[in-house]
Structure formats: C-alpha cells, structure tokens
Amino acid sequence: MGLLSDPDRSEVVLIGVHGYTSLENLPAVAQNVEALRAALTDPDAWGLPGTAGIQRG
C-alpha cells in the first residue's frame, strides 16, 4: 500500500444526504457516514484524530 497522509495534519469532510423532500429518505446514508468516520479515526486504518467529528444538519 502507498503512503497515507499524516492524519495529524489531515482533514476530512464527509457529506451524506439522507433526507429528501421529493424522494424516499435513505436512513442508511447517515449510518454509513458514521461508519466511515469510525473507520477513518481507527488507528489501524488511518488514525485521524478523534476530534474529527460529524456535524449533522
């Protein structure tokens, strides 16, 4: 595997739209974004600092 960016100097933006006005809602999207955040902050995967959070709107 190639070198990964330094997690202490990196930032990630995760965007998942799960609610729609004219389409059926997709609740799994919110869960998938949460799972991806957990994977990115896992020290065995990348180790992004735990302070990297999710802002829900």
C-alpha positions as CSV (number, residue, x, y, z in Angstrom):
1,M,0.0,0.0,0.0
2,G,1.2,3.5,-0.7
3,L,1.9,6.1,2.0
4,L,-1.0,7.7,3.6
5,S,-1.2,11.4,4.5
6,D,-0.2,12.3,8.1
7,P,-3.5,12.0,10.0
8,D,-2.5,14.8,12.4
9,R,-2.2,17.2,9.5
10,S,-5.2,16.0,7.6
11,E,-8.8,16.9,7.5
12,V,-11.8,15.1,6.1
13,V,-15.2,16.3,5.0
14,L,-18.0,13.6,4.9
15,I,-21.3,14.6,3.3
16,G,-24.2,12.2,3.3
17,V,-27.7,13.4,2.3
18,H,-30.3,11.1,3.7
19,G,-33.5,13.2,3.8
20,Y,-35.3,14.4,0.7
21,T,-38.5,16.3,0.0
22,S,-39.4,14.6,-3.2
23,L,-37.7,11.2,-2.9
24,E,-37.8,8.4,-0.3
25,N,-35.5,9.0,2.6
26,L,-32.3,7.0,2.9
27,P,-31.6,6.4,6.6
28,A,-28.7,4.1,5.8
29,V,-26.7,7.0,4.5
30,A,-26.4,8.5,8.0
31,Q,-25.3,5.2,9.3
32,N,-22.7,4.8,6.5
33,V,-21.2,8.2,7.1
34,E,-20.9,7.3,10.8
35,A,-19.2,4.0,10.0
36,L,-16.8,5.8,7.6
37,R,-15.9,8.3,10.3
38,A,-15.2,5.4,12.7
39,A,-13.0,3.7,10.1
40,L,-11.0,6.9,9.4
41,T,-10.4,7.5,13.1
42,D,-9.3,3.9,13.7
43,P,-5.6,3.8,14.4
44,D,-5.3,0.6,12.5
45,A,-6.8,2.1,9.4
46,W,-5.7,5.7,9.2
47,G,-5.8,7.2,12.7
48,L,-7.4,10.5,12.0
49,P,-7.7,12.3,15.4
50,G,-10.9,11.5,17.3
51,T,-11.6,15.2,17.4
52,A,-12.7,14.9,13.8
53,G,-16.5,14.8,14.2
54,I,-19.6,14.8,12.2
55,Q,-21.9,17.8,12.0
56,R,-25.4,16.9,11.2
57,G,-27.7,19.4,9.5
